[in-house]
Amino acid sequence: MATKDLIAASGASKISMIDISGRSQVARATLYNHFRDKSAVIQALLQAEIGRIIQEMQNVGTPANALEFLSRSISSDPALAGLRIHDPSLLAQLLIHSEHPLYLELARAIFSLTQSPSATGLAMRWLLGQVLQPVTPEQSRDQAALLVENTLF
């Protein structure tokens, strides 16, 4: 959580292992025993966040509710907001890796809702768009419902 707070405040490129250590109140040696560098810390954060939202998504009910949950999670995430402000090029790089294991993990979770490759692709593009251009909670609800209705989940 400390790393996420730092990214929200300053972006990923401006934080260091010293910052992460200080904010998380973990000795630098301990931090380095678990992570080789800042990139490894950020990768672990991404993995934990994707895992968390997939698990929570699976407990919200209908496909429309699950997509709305994902949309709200993405649009309201403070670390993503920090990246949009401070590190837009890094954020763009993260979004183009559709073969990344975390991207594929999220796509599999969405496929479990849709049971359709084309609906999954459409939902993934919709959600990835929100990383760069967040939507309101009302838009999340309305767009998720339209997506489910128009793709025949």
CNS distance restraints for C-alpha pairs under 8 A (distance, minus, plus):
assign (resid   1 and name CA) (resid   5 and name CA) 6.21 0.50 0.50
assign (resid   1 and name CA) (resid  24 and name CA) 7.86 0.50 0.50
assign (resid   2 and name CA) (resid   6 and name CA) 6.26 0.50 0.50
assign (resid   2 and name CA) (resid  20 and name CA) 6.65 0.50 0.50
assign (resid   2 and name CA) (resid  23 and name CA) 5.63 0.50 0.50
assign (resid   2 and name CA) (resid  24 and name CA) 5.18 0.50 0.50
assign (resid   3 and name CA) (resid   7 and name CA) 6.16 0.50 0.50
assign (resid   3 and name CA) (resid  20 and name CA) 5.79 0.50 0.50
assign (resid   3 and name CA) (resid  23 and name CA) 7.63 0.50 0.50
assign (resid   3 and name CA) (resid  24 and name CA) 7.58 0.50 0.50
assign (resid   3 and name CA) (resid  41 and name CA) 7.90 0.50 0.50
assign (resid   3 and name CA) (resid  42 and name CA) 7.60 0.50 0.50
assign (resid   3 and name CA) (resid  45 and name CA) 7.64 0.50 0.50
assign (resid   4 and name CA) (resid   8 and name CA) 6.11 0.50 0.50
assign (resid   4 and name CA) (resid  45 and name CA) 7.51 0.50 0.50
assign (resid   4 and name CA) (resid  78 and name CA) 7.82 0.50 0.50
assign (resid   4 and name CA) (resid  79 and name CA) 5.56 0.50 0.50
assign (resid   5 and name CA) (resid   9 and name CA) 6.25 0.50 0.50
assign (resid   5 and name CA) (resid  78 and name CA) 7.66 0.50 0.50
assign (resid   5 and name CA) (resid  79 and name CA) 6.77 0.50 0.50
assign (resid   6 and name CA) (resid  10 and name CA) 5.90 0.50 0.50
assign (resid   6 and name CA) (resid  11 and name CA) 6.96 0.50 0.50
assign (resid   6 and name CA) (resid  12 and name CA) 7.67 0.50 0.50
assign (resid   6 and name CA) (resid  15 and name CA) 6.93 0.50 0.50
assign (resid   6 and name CA) (resid  19 and name CA) 7.90 0.50 0.50
assign (resid   6 and name CA) (resid  20 and name CA) 7.48 0.50 0.50
assign (resid   6 and name CA) (resid  23 and name CA) 7.91 0.50 0.50
assign (resid   6 and name CA) (resid  79 and name CA) 7.96 0.50 0.50
assign (resid   7 and name CA) (resid  11 and name CA) 4.20 0.50 0.50
assign (resid   7 and name CA) (resid  12 and name CA) 5.07 0.50 0.50
assign (resid   7 and name CA) (resid  15 and name CA) 7.32 0.50 0.50
assign (resid   7 and name CA) (resid  79 and name CA) 5.28 0.50 0.50
assign (resid   7 and name CA) (resid  82 and name CA) 5.83 0.50 0.50
assign (resid   7 and name CA) (resid  83 and name CA) 6.90 0.50 0.50
assign (resid   8 and name CA) (resid  78 and name CA) 5.15 0.50 0.50
assign (resid   8 and name CA) (resid  79 and name CA) 4.02 0.50 0.50
assign (resid   8 and name CA) (resid  80 and name CA) 6.99 0.50 0.50
assign (resid   8 and name CA) (resid  81 and name CA) 6.42 0.50 0.50
assign (resid   8 and name CA) (resid  82 and name CA) 4.10 0.50 0.50
assign (resid   8 and name CA) (resid  83 and name CA) 7.04 0.50 0.50
assign (resid   9 and name CA) (resid  79 and name CA) 7.80 0.50 0.50
assign (resid   9 and name CA) (resid  82 and name CA) 6.01 0.50 0.50
assign (resid  10 and name CA) (resid  14 and name CA) 6.09 0.50 0.50
assign (resid  10 and name CA) (resid  15 and name CA) 6.94 0.50 0.50
assign (resid  10 and name CA) (resid  82 and name CA) 6.43 0.50 0.50
assign (resid  10 and name CA) (resid  86 and name CA) 6.50 0.50 0.50
assign (resid  11 and name CA) (resid  15 and name CA) 7.04 0.50 0.50
assign (resid  11 and name CA) (resid  79 and name CA) 7.61 0.50 0.50
assign (resid  11 and name CA) (resid  82 and name CA) 5.17 0.50 0.50
assign (resid  11 and name CA) (resid  83 and name CA) 5.11 0.50 0.50
assign (resid  11 and name CA) (resid  85 and name CA) 7.49 0.50 0.50
assign (resid  11 and name CA) (resid  86 and name CA) 4.95 0.50 0.50
assign (resid  11 and name CA) (resid  87 and name CA) 5.86 0.50 0.50
assign (resid  12 and name CA) (resid  83 and name CA) 6.87 0.50 0.50
assign (resid  12 and name CA) (resid  86 and name CA) 7.80 0.50 0.50
assign (resid  12 and name CA) (resid  87 and name CA) 6.88 0.50 0.50
assign (resid  13 and name CA) (resid  87 and name CA) 6.86 0.50 0.50
assign (resid  15 and name CA) (resid  19 and name CA) 5.99 0.50 0.50
assign (resid  15 and name CA) (resid  20 and name CA) 7.30 0.50 0.50
assign (resid  16 and name CA) (resid  20 and name CA) 6.31 0.50 0.50
assign (resid  16 and name CA) (resid  38 and name CA) 6.60 0.50 0.50
assign (resid  17 and name CA) (resid  21 and name CA) 5.94 0.50 0.50
assign (resid  17 and name CA) (resid  28 and name CA) 7.35 0.50 0.50
assign (resid  17 and name CA) (resid  31 and name CA) 7.92 0.50 0.50
assign (resid  17 and name CA) (resid  37 and name CA) 6.99 0.50 0.50
assign (resid  17 and name CA) (resid  38 and name CA) 5.83 0.50 0.50
assign (resid  18 and name CA) (resid  22 and name CA) 6.05 0.50 0.50
assign (resid  18 and name CA) (resid  28 and name CA) 6.70 0.50 0.50
assign (resid  19 and name CA) (resid  23 and name CA) 6.04 0.50 0.50
assign (resid  20 and name CA) (resid  24 and name CA) 5.94 0.50 0.50
assign (resid  21 and name CA) (resid  25 and name CA) 5.77 0.50 0.50
assign (resid  21 and name CA) (resid  26 and name CA) 5.06 0.50 0.50
assign (resid  21 and name CA) (resid  27 and name CA) 5.98 0.50 0.50
assign (resid  21 and name CA) (resid  28 and name CA) 5.49 0.50 0.50
assign (resid  21 and name CA) (resid  31 and name CA) 6.62 0.50 0.50
assign (resid  22 and name CA) (resid  26 and name CA) 6.63 0.50 0.50
assign (resid  22 and name CA) (resid  27 and name CA) 7.68 0.50 0.50
assign (resid  26 and name CA) (resid  30 and name CA) 6.52 0.50 0.50
assign (resid  26 and name CA) (resid  31 and name CA) 6.51 0.50 0.50
assign (resid  27 and name CA) (resid  31 and name CA) 6.31 0.50 0.50
assign (resid  28 and name CA) (resid  32 and name CA) 6.10 0.50 0.50
assign (resid  29 and name CA) (resid  33 and name CA) 6.11 0.50 0.50
assign (resid  30 and name CA) (resid  34 and name CA) 6.64 0.50 0.50
assign (resid  31 and name CA) (resid  35 and name CA) 6.03 0.50 0.50
assign (resid  32 and name CA) (resid  36 and name CA) 5.57 0.50 0.50
assign (resid  32 and name CA) (resid  37 and name CA) 7.06 0.50 0.50
assign (resid  35 and name CA) (resid  40 and name CA) 5.59 0.50 0.50
assign (resid  35 and name CA) (resid  41 and name CA) 6.00 0.50 0.50
assign (resid  36 and name CA) (resid  40 and name CA) 6.25 0.50 0.50
assign (resid  37 and name CA) (resid  41 and name CA) 6.64 0.50 0.50
assign (resid  38 and name CA) (resid  42 and name CA) 6.22 0.50 0.50
assign (resid  39 and name CA) (resid  43 and name CA) 6.05 0.50 0.50
assign (resid  40 and name CA) (resid  44 and name CA) 6.14 0.50 0.50
assign (resid  41 and name CA) (resid  45 and name CA) 6.20 0.50 0.50
assign (resid  42 and name CA) (resid  46 and name CA) 6.15 0.50 0.50
assign (resid  43 and name CA) (resid  47 and name CA) 6.15 0.50 0.50
assign (resid  44 and name CA) (resid  48 and name CA) 6.12 0.50 0.50
assign (resid  45 and name CA) (resid  49 and name CA) 6.08 0.50 0.50
assign (resid  46 and name CA) (resid  50 and name CA) 6.03 0.50 0.50
assign (resid  46 and name CA) (resid 102 and name CA) 7.91 0.50 0.50
assign (resid  47 and name CA) (resid  51 and name CA) 6.06 0.50 0.50
assign (resid  47 and name CA) (resid 102 and name CA) 6.66 0.50 0.50
assign (resid  48 and name CA) (resid  52 and name CA) 6.03 0.50 0.50
assign (resid  49 and name CA) (resid  53 and name CA) 6.20 0.50 0.50
assign (resid  50 and name CA) (resid  54 and name CA) 6.08 0.50 0.50
assign (resid  50 and name CA) (resid 102 and name CA) 7.00 0.50 0.50
assign (resid  50 and name CA) (resid 106 and name CA) 7.03 0.50 0.50
assign (resid  51 and name CA) (resid  55 and name CA) 6.14 0.50 0.50
assign (resid  52 and name CA) (resid  56 and name CA) 6.17 0.50 0.50
assign (resid  53 and name CA) (resid  57 and name CA) 5.77 0.50 0.50
assign (resid  53 and name CA) (resid  70 and name CA) 7.07 0.50 0.50
assign (resid  53 and name CA) (resid  73 and name CA) 7.62 0.50 0.50
assign (resid  54 and name CA) (resid  58 and name CA) 6.26 0.50 0.50
assign (resid  54 and name CA) (resid 106 and name CA) 6.92 0.50 0.50
assign (resid  54 and name CA) (resid 109 and name CA) 6.61 0.50 0.50
assign (resid  55 and name CA) (resid  59 and name CA) 6.93 0.50 0.50
assign (resid  56 and name CA) (resid  60 and name CA) 6.83 0.50 0.50
assign (resid  57 and name CA) (resid  66 and name CA) 5.07 0.50 0.50
assign (resid  57 and name CA) (resid  67 and name CA) 7.76 0.50 0.50
assign (resid  57 and name CA) (resid  69 and name CA) 6.41 0.50 0.50
assign (resid  57 and name CA) (resid  70 and name CA) 6.83 0.50 0.50
assign (resid  58 and name CA) (resid  66 and name CA) 6.91 0.50 0.50
assign (resid  60 and name CA) (resid  65 and name CA) 6.11 0.50 0.50
assign (resid  60 and name CA) (resid  66 and name CA) 5.75 0.50 0.50
assign (resid  60 and name CA) (resid  69 and name CA) 7.70 0.50 0.50
assign (resid  61 and name CA) (resid  65 and name CA) 6.07 0.50 0.50
assign (resid  61 and name CA) (resid  66 and name CA) 6.56 0.50 0.50
assign (resid  62 and name CA) (resid  66 and name CA) 6.20 0.50 0.50
assign (resid  63 and name CA) (resid  67 and name CA) 6.12 0.50 0.50
assign (resid  63 and name CA) (resid 113 and name CA) 5.70 0.50 0.50
assign (resid  63 and name CA) (resid 114 and name CA) 7.30 0.50 0.50
assign (resid  63 and name CA) (resid 148 and name CA) 6.98 0.50 0.50
assign (resid  63 and name CA) (resid 153 and name CA) 7.63 0.50 0.50
assign (resid  64 and name CA) (resid  68 and name CA) 6.03 0.50 0.50
assign (resid  64 and name CA) (resid 141 and name CA) 7.77 0.50 0.50
assign (resid  64 and name CA) (resid 144 and name CA) 5.27 0.50 0.50
assign (resid  64 and name CA) (resid 145 and name CA) 5.24 0.50 0.50
assign (resid  64 and name CA) (resid 147 and name CA) 7.80 0.50 0.50
assign (resid  64 and name CA) (resid 148 and name CA) 5.90 0.50 0.50
assign (resid  65 and name CA) (resid  69 and name CA) 6.07 0.50 0.50
assign (resid  65 and name CA) (resid 141 and name CA) 7.72 0.50 0.50
assign (resid  65 and name CA) (resid 144 and name CA) 7.47 0.50 0.50
assign (resid  66 and name CA) (resid  70 and name CA) 6.29 0.50 0.50
assign (resid  67 and name CA) (resid  71 and name CA) 6.05 0.50 0.50
assign (resid  67 and name CA) (resid 123 and name CA) 7.88 0.50 0.50
assign (resid  67 and name CA) (resid 144 and name CA) 5.55 0.50 0.50
assign (resid  68 and name CA) (resid  72 and name CA) 6.07 0.50 0.50
assign (resid  68 and name CA) (resid 140 and name CA) 5.23 0.50 0.50
assign (resid  68 and name CA) (resid 141 and name CA) 5.24 0.50 0.50
assign (resid  68 and name CA) (resid 143 and name CA) 7.88 0.50 0.50
assign (resid  68 and name CA) (resid 144 and name CA) 5.32 0.50 0.50
assign (resid  68 and name CA) (resid 145 and name CA) 7.95 0.50 0.50
assign (resid  69 and name CA) (resid  73 and name CA) 6.05 0.50 0.50
assign (resid  69 and name CA) (resid 140 and name CA) 7.98 0.50 0.50
assign (resid  70 and name CA) (resid  74 and name CA) 6.16 0.50 0.50
assign (resid  70 and name CA) (resid 127 and name CA) 7.51 0.50 0.50
assign (resid  71 and name CA) (resid  75 and name CA) 6.00 0.50 0.50
assign (resid  71 and name CA) (resid 127 and name CA) 6.14 0.50 0.50
assign (resid  71 and name CA) (resid 130 and name CA) 7.24 0.50 0.50
assign (resid  71 and name CA) (resid 135 and name CA) 7.78 0.50 0.50
assign (resid  71 and name CA) (resid 140 and name CA) 5.56 0.50 0.50
assign (resid  71 and name CA) (resid 144 and name CA) 7.92 0.50 0.50
assign (resid  72 and name CA) (resid  76 and name CA) 5.88 0.50 0.50
assign (resid  72 and name CA) (resid 135 and name CA) 7.79 0.50 0.50
assign (resid  72 and name CA) (resid 136 and name CA) 7.60 0.50 0.50
assign (resid  72 and name CA) (resid 137 and name CA) 5.97 0.50 0.50
assign (resid  72 and name CA) (resid 140 and name CA) 6.17 0.50 0.50
assign (resid  73 and name CA) (resid  77 and name CA) 5.92 0.50 0.50
assign (resid  74 and name CA) (resid  80 and name CA) 7.52 0.50 0.50
assign (resid  74 and name CA) (resid 127 and name CA) 7.44 0.50 0.50
assign (resid  74 and name CA) (resid 130 and name CA) 6.65 0.50 0.50
assign (resid  74 and name CA) (resid 131 and name CA) 6.13 0.50 0.50
assign (resid  74 and name CA) (resid 134 and name CA) 7.32 0.50 0.50
assign (resid  75 and name CA) (resid 130 and name CA) 6.01 0.50 0.50
assign (resid  75 and name CA) (resid 131 and name CA) 6.55 0.50 0.50
assign (resid  75 and name CA) (resid 133 and name CA) 7.75 0.50 0.50
assign (resid  75 and name CA) (resid 134 and name CA) 4.36 0.50 0.50
assign (resid  75 and name CA) (resid 135 and name CA) 5.80 0.50 0.50
assign (resid  75 and name CA) (resid 136 and name CA) 7.30 0.50 0.50
assign (resid  76 and name CA) (resid  81 and name CA) 7.75 0.50 0.50
assign (resid  76 and name CA) (resid 134 and name CA) 7.42 0.50 0.50
assign (resid  77 and name CA) (resid  81 and name CA) 6.39 0.50 0.50
assign (resid  78 and name CA) (resid  82 and name CA) 6.18 0.50 0.50
assign (resid  79 and name CA) (resid  83 and name CA) 6.26 0.50 0.50
assign (resid  80 and name CA) (resid  84 and name CA) 6.16 0.50 0.50
assign (resid  80 and name CA) (resid 131 and name CA) 6.79 0.50 0.50
assign (resid  81 and name CA) (resid  85 and name CA) 6.35 0.50 0.50
assign (resid  82 and name CA) (resid  86 and name CA) 5.86 0.50 0.50
assign (resid  82 and name CA) (resid  87 and name CA) 7.48 0.50 0.50
assign (resid  83 and name CA) (resid  87 and name CA) 4.63 0.50 0.50
assign (resid  83 and name CA) (resid  88 and name CA) 5.93 0.50 0.50
assign (resid  83 and name CA) (resid  90 and name CA) 7.55 0.50 0.50
assign (resid  83 and name CA) (resid  91 and name CA) 6.18 0.50 0.50
assign (resid  84 and name CA) (resid  88 and name CA) 4.92 0.50 0.50
assign (resid  84 and name CA) (resid  91 and name CA) 6.88 0.50 0.50
assign (resid  84 and name CA) (resid 132 and name CA) 6.68 0.50 0.50
assign (resid  87 and name CA) (resid  91 and name CA) 6.26 0.50 0.50
assign (resid  88 and name CA) (resid  92 and name CA) 6.14 0.50 0.50
assign (resid  89 and name CA) (resid  93 and name CA) 6.25 0.50 0.50
assign (resid  90 and name CA) (resid  94 and name CA) 6.30 0.50 0.50
assign (resid  91 and name CA) (resid  95 and name CA) 6.40 0.50 0.50
assign (resid  92 and name CA) (resid  96 and name CA) 6.67 0.50 0.50
assign (resid  93 and name CA) (resid  97 and name CA) 7.26 0.50 0.50
assign (resid  95 and name CA) (resid 128 and name CA) 7.09 0.50 0.50
assign (resid  97 and name CA) (resid 103 and name CA) 7.41 0.50 0.50
assign (resid  98 and name CA) (resid 103 and name CA) 5.79 0.50 0.50
assign (resid  98 and name CA) (resid 104 and name CA) 7.01 0.50 0.50
assign (resid  99 and name CA) (resid 103 and name CA) 6.70 0.50 0.50
assign (resid  99 and name CA) (resid 104 and name CA) 6.48 0.50 0.50
assign (resid 100 and name CA) (resid 104 and name CA) 6.27 0.50 0.50
assign (resid 101 and name CA) (resid 105 and name CA) 6.01 0.50 0.50
assign (resid 102 and name CA) (resid 106 and name CA) 6.28 0.50 0.50
assign (resid 103 and name CA) (resid 107 and name CA) 6.17 0.50 0.50
assign (resid 104 and name CA) (resid 108 and name CA) 6.06 0.50 0.50
assign (resid 105 and name CA) (resid 109 and name CA) 6.34 0.50 0.50
assign (resid 106 and name CA) (resid 110 and name CA) 6.28 0.50 0.50
assign (resid 107 and name CA) (resid 111 and name CA) 6.03 0.50 0.50
assign (resid 107 and name CA) (resid 120 and name CA) 6.63 0.50 0.50
assign (resid 107 and name CA) (resid 121 and name CA) 7.80 0.50 0.50
assign (resid 107 and name CA) (resid 124 and name CA) 6.74 0.50 0.50
assign (resid 108 and name CA) (resid 112 and name CA) 6.23 0.50 0.50
assign (resid 109 and name CA) (resid 113 and name CA) 6.91 0.50 0.50
assign (resid 110 and name CA) (resid 114 and name CA) 6.30 0.50 0.50
assign (resid 110 and name CA) (resid 120 and name CA) 5.91 0.50 0.50
assign (resid 110 and name CA) (resid 123 and name CA) 7.62 0.50 0.50
assign (resid 110 and name CA) (resid 124 and name CA) 7.89 0.50 0.50
assign (resid 111 and name CA) (resid 115 and name CA) 5.13 0.50 0.50
assign (resid 111 and name CA) (resid 116 and name CA) 6.27 0.50 0.50
assign (resid 111 and name CA) (resid 117 and name CA) 6.79 0.50 0.50
assign (resid 111 and name CA) (resid 119 and name CA) 7.87 0.50 0.50
assign (resid 111 and name CA) (resid 120 and name CA) 5.36 0.50 0.50
assign (resid 113 and name CA) (resid 153 and name CA) 7.63 0.50 0.50
assign (resid 114 and name CA) (resid 119 and name CA) 6.21 0.50 0.50
assign (resid 114 and name CA) (resid 120 and name CA) 6.25 0.50 0.50
assign (resid 114 and name CA) (resid 153 and name CA) 5.14 0.50 0.50
assign (resid 115 and name CA) (resid 119 and name CA) 7.92 0.50 0.50
assign (resid 115 and name CA) (resid 120 and name CA) 7.78 0.50 0.50
assign (resid 115 and name CA) (resid 153 and name CA) 7.28 0.50 0.50
assign (resid 116 and name CA) (resid 120 and name CA) 6.02 0.50 0.50
assign (resid 116 and name CA) (resid 153 and name CA) 7.56 0.50 0.50
assign (resid 117 and name CA) (resid 121 and name CA) 6.12 0.50 0.50
assign (resid 118 and name CA) (resid 122 and name CA) 6.18 0.50 0.50
assign (resid 119 and name CA) (resid 123 and name CA) 6.06 0.50 0.50
assign (resid 119 and name CA) (resid 151 and name CA) 5.91 0.50 0.50
assign (resid 119 and name CA) (resid 153 and name CA) 7.45 0.50 0.50
assign (resid 120 and name CA) (resid 124 and name CA) 6.06 0.50 0.50
assign (resid 121 and name CA) (resid 125 and name CA) 6.21 0.50 0.50
assign (resid 122 and name CA) (resid 126 and name CA) 6.16 0.50 0.50
assign (resid 123 and name CA) (resid 127 and name CA) 6.13 0.50 0.50
assign (resid 123 and name CA) (resid 147 and name CA) 7.44 0.50 0.50
assign (resid 124 and name CA) (resid 128 and name CA) 5.98 0.50 0.50
assign (resid 125 and name CA) (resid 129 and name CA) 6.05 0.50 0.50
assign (resid 126 and name CA) (resid 130 and name CA) 6.69 0.50 0.50
assign (resid 127 and name CA) (resid 131 and name CA) 6.88 0.50 0.50
assign (resid 128 and name CA) (resid 132 and name CA) 7.33 0.50 0.50
assign (resid 129 and name CA) (resid 133 and name CA) 6.02 0.50 0.50
assign (resid 129 and name CA) (resid 134 and name CA) 7.71 0.50 0.50
assign (resid 130 and name CA) (resid 134 and name CA) 4.40 0.50 0.50
assign (resid 130 and name CA) (resid 135 and name CA) 6.50 0.50 0.50
assign (resid 135 and name CA) (resid 139 and name CA) 5.82 0.50 0.50
assign (resid 135 and name CA) (resid 140 and name CA) 6.31 0.50 0.50
assign (resid 136 and name CA) (resid 140 and name CA) 6.14 0.50 0.50
assign (resid 137 and name CA) (resid 141 and name CA) 6.31 0.50 0.50
assign (resid 138 and name CA) (resid 142 and name CA) 6.17 0.50 0.50
assign (resid 139 and name CA) (resid 143 and name CA) 5.71 0.50 0.50
assign (resid 140 and name CA) (resid 144 and name CA) 5.90 0.50 0.50
assign (resid 141 and name CA) (resid 145 and name CA) 6.23 0.50 0.50
assign (resid 142 and name CA) (resid 146 and name CA) 6.24 0.50 0.50
assign (resid 143 and name CA) (resid 147 and name CA) 5.99 0.50 0.50
assign (resid 144 and name CA) (resid 148 and name CA) 6.24 0.50 0.50
assign (resid 145 and name CA) (resid 149 and name CA) 6.02 0.50 0.50
assign (resid 146 and name CA) (resid 150 and name CA) 5.82 0.50 0.50
assign (resid 147 and name CA) (resid 151 and name CA) 5.94 0.50 0.50
assign (resid 148 and name CA) (resid 152 and name CA) 6.07 0.50 0.50
assign (resid 148 and name CA) (resid 153 and name CA) 5.60 0.50 0.50
assign (resid 149 and name CA) (resid 153 and name CA) 7.18 0.50 0.50
